[in-house]
Structures are given as C-alpha cells and as structure tokens.
Amino acid sequence: MPDARRPPTEEPRLTTRRPARRRHRYPRHVVAAMPLALAGLLALLVSGNTLRPFERVTTIDGKMASKSDYFKDPEVQRLLLKHGIRVDIHRLGSRGIATQSLRGMDVVFPSGQPAARLIMRQQQRSVRTARPFVTPLVLGTFRDYAKTLVAAGVARPQRAPGGGETLYYDLDMKNFLKLIEDQKTWNGIDFDEHTDRSNAGRVLVRTSSVCESNSAGTYLSILAFVKNGNQAPGTERGRHRRAGVGGPAADPVLDVAEQVKPLINLQGMASDEQADSYFSDEGESIAPVSLIYEHQFLKHQVDHQKKRGKQDSRRVLLYPSPHALTEPELISLGERGDRLTDLMESDAALRRRAIELGFRVRFSGEDGTSEQLNAYLREHDVQVPTPNPDQTKVDAPDLNALERIINHVGSCPPAGRDDGE
C-alpha cells in the first residue's frame, strides 16, 4: 500500500535543442558570375531591352543589292531589333532584282533609280518607299596611278589640309575616255616614269556586269552622256545619226550604245562587287582602277584611321566629271515592308548610323546633305572631299532608252520572272 506521505515522483523532462540554422553556401563560380549578371541586367535596363527576349520579332525578307551592307551592319541590326525587326537579306544585283520574281519578299532595295522605277512599274498596288541616303559613283585607284593621270592632264588633285597628300582627285571623263579609246597603256602615259614599277596593261576601269548591277548601269549612263555631247541619249530632237554611220533614219540611242560598247566589253564583265577586291591586300594587282561607291571608300578610311591612327594614303578616289549621284530606294511590297520603310524615314539613330557608314543622308526632302558627313569625317581625322567646280550632273537616259543601251552593250539574257520562285 503506497505511502501517502511520500511526494509524487515527477516524470523525467527531456530537453530538446533547436537545431542551428544551416548556412547556405554558393559555389564559387556562381559568386564570381554575379557581378557580371548584375552588370548585364543594368545594361538591359539602360538600353530599354529588358523585356526584349519576350517580345515578338518580325522577320522582313528583302532582295537587296550593294546597299545591303547597311542592313548587315551590326549596329543597324541592333537598332532595328529595338523596334522588333530583323531583316533577312537575299543579295542580288539591282537590275537582277528588277528582272526576277519578287514572290515572298517584303521589301526590295535596289541601289539606284533605274532599277527602282522598273520594280515600281510592275507593282499592282501603290507602294511605300524611302530614299534614306545618297552616294556618288566614283573610281577607286592608287596614288601612283592617280599621279600618272594628273601628269597626263586628265585628273586634278584636290587640296589637302596643311598641304599634305590628298585622298581625292577630280577626273575629266572626256579626256579619260580618249585614253581608253586610243588603247593607251599605263606605261604609254608614263606610269613607269612616276614610280619604280612598270605596267604595260591597258588603261581601263574594272566594272561589274551591266546586266546585273546599278553601279555598272550608272557608269554606262556617264559614258553615254559624255559620248552624246553631254546629253542623255534619247532626248535629241531633230538630230540625225553621225555622218557616215547608218543614215538619217538610224537610231540615235543604238548609235551611242555602239560607241560605248567597246569601253565596257574591254573589261571582261567583272564580278558583281568591286569594292571587296579594291580594298583587299591584292587590290592594286587585281585592277588599277575600280568602279565603287563613295560611301565604301569613306568608311574604309574611317576604319583605317581608327585601327592604325592614320589614313590609307595608298588608296585614293577619282571623282568623275560629269558626275552621277546614286539614290538607293527601299520599296515596300506589303504591310511588313511598310514598317521598315516608315522606320527608315523617321528614326534619327538609323540616319546617324548611315552617316557613320559614309553615306550622305537626306534631310527635309533635299537630294542630299553633306555637312553632317563632313563633320563626322573631321571628327575622325579623315580628309573631307571638296565639290568639283564643274558641277555638270549626268542626266540618265529615260528608262526605255537605258534598257536598250544596257541590253545592247551587255548582250543581256532576256529578263526572267519565275513566278514559282
């Protein structure tokens, strides 16, 4: 029987300890990468691209000629991506664009007006267009050849700041063509007297195919204009063909085409793009004189100055007189193309980038504004070209006359428009 006087026995108490909080440890490579990730986030915030991966990007398909270089530029691609646009380029010569099927394309971008007019003439709807910039057609050569042409009386050097070596020369096309027609060689006009080298090759200009490219077609317009007495073929009134060639009923357009054909055929219908060859290390051995665009030369000089701290004084430009200004035209073929043409006319950053790529950007409906480009060249210590006192501009033949000249000179195949393309 239990003792009532004994106090009750208490149950033993168990003491529990709260577990210590476990420390989370991150791998060292994660810790090291965190500042970079933060910096990337800040860059996205500043640029306004934070949500870019989640936005829809519209791909615009376009057939483009030499000015496709603008849309291939990484900075231009970045600027377009900010607007949700990516351009997929199908490269082709300007006239090739105008004579082939455009099925599936949203835009086309020929390098000049003749091809643009051909394209717009074939459209069944009114189209939106943009002419964002212009660039003169020029001849790229090398200093020893330019000096030879100066001594021959067909070129004149532009004055360089401080009296240094100039990058630019003005070329008298009438006298220059006479050298070609007379089948003069470079040594024949004393090239070997102005340098320790020799060149017995003919004085020629390396061009692209007149059947395909705008540059060659524009050069052909210059030749036709000069050979026709500084008048566009097909605009004559009451004039007859030259005495002794055909007769009064002969065709003056084909007469001019026959005169300029040897000046083109002598060059062997070179490849579509001359600038790549001209700016290569072997450019001088490929061709002493090449047909290019001014913007290609100016961009090369800016890049050379940035990379090497000086101008490329070995390569120089010949500005032909009379001169021709090429006007690339972006043509929309549908709603997606409309977005791009509208943007090209309204976005200041895209215009600024065009200047940085050497183009003369259009402003307020003017044909071309050079002052912004000149200021950019001065900022990068590149000589600014000066206008030739002879401002004679080539009047291109009307579209039908130019097509007849091109087909006669180039013996071009019939235009093919494969609707199944």
RALINNOR-V446676 format. One record per backbone hydrogen bond with DSSP energy under -0.5 kcal/mol. CO is the residue of the C=O (numbers start at 1). NH is the residue of the N-H. If there is no record, write none. Layout:
CO&NH  CO&NH
//
This chain:
2&4  3&6  13&15  14&16  27&30  27&31  28&32  29&33  30&34  31&35  33&37  34&38  35&39  36&40  37&41  38&42  39&43  40&44  41&45  42&46  43&47  44&48  44&49  44&50  49&52  51&54  51&55  52&55  56&58  57&59  58&60  58&86  59&61  60&88  61&106  61&107  62&64  62&90  63&109  64&92  65&68  66&69  67&70  67&71  68&72  69&73  70&73  73&77  74&78  75&79  76&80  77&81  78&82  79&83  80&83  80&85  81&84  84&58  86&60  86&88  87&89  88&62  89&91  90&64  93&97  94&98  95&99  96&100  97&100  102&105  106&333  106&334  107&63  108&331  109&65  110&329  112&116  113&117  114&118  115&119  116&120  117&121  118&122  119&122  120&123  128&332  130&132  130&330  132&362  134&360  135&326  136&294  138&140  138&292  139&318  140&290  141&316  142&145  142&146  143&147  144&148  145&149  146&150  147&151  148&152  149&154  149&155  150&153  154&172  156&170  160&163  161&164  167&317  168&158  169&319  170&156  171&173  171&321  172&176  173&177  174&178  175&179  176&180  177&181  178&182  179&184  180&183  184&203  185&189  186&189  186&191  187&190  190&193  190&194  191&194  191&195  199&187  201&186  202&204  205&207  206&291  207&270  209&212  209&213  212&95  212&96  213&217  214&218  215&219  216&220  217&221  218&222  219&223  220&224  221&225  222&226  223&227  224&228  225&230  225&231  226&229  232&235  242&245  244&246  245&247  247&241  247&250  250&252  251&255  252&256  253&257  254&258  255&259  256&260  257&261  258&262  260&263  260&264  261&264  261&265  262&266  264&267  264&269  265&268  272&274  274&278  275&279  277&280  280&283  282&286  283&287  289&206  290&140  290&292  292&138  293&296  293&297  294&298  295&299  296&300  297&301  298&302  299&303  300&304  301&305  302&306  303&307  304&308  304&310  305&309  311&313  312&315  314&143  316&141  317&169  317&319  318&139  318&320  319&171  321&173  323&394  324&137  324&326  326&135  326&328  329&110  329&331  330&130  330&332  331&108  334&338  335&339  336&340  337&341  338&342  339&343  340&344  341&345  342&346  343&347  346&348  347&351  348&352  349&353  350&354  351&355  352&356  353&357  354&359  355&358  359&361  360&134  361&369  363&366  368&370  370&374  371&375  372&376  373&377  374&378  375&379  376&380  377&382  378&381  389&391  392&322  392&323  394&396  398&402  399&403  400&404  401&405  402&406  403&407  404&408  405&409  406&410  407&411  407&412  416&418  417&419  418&421
//
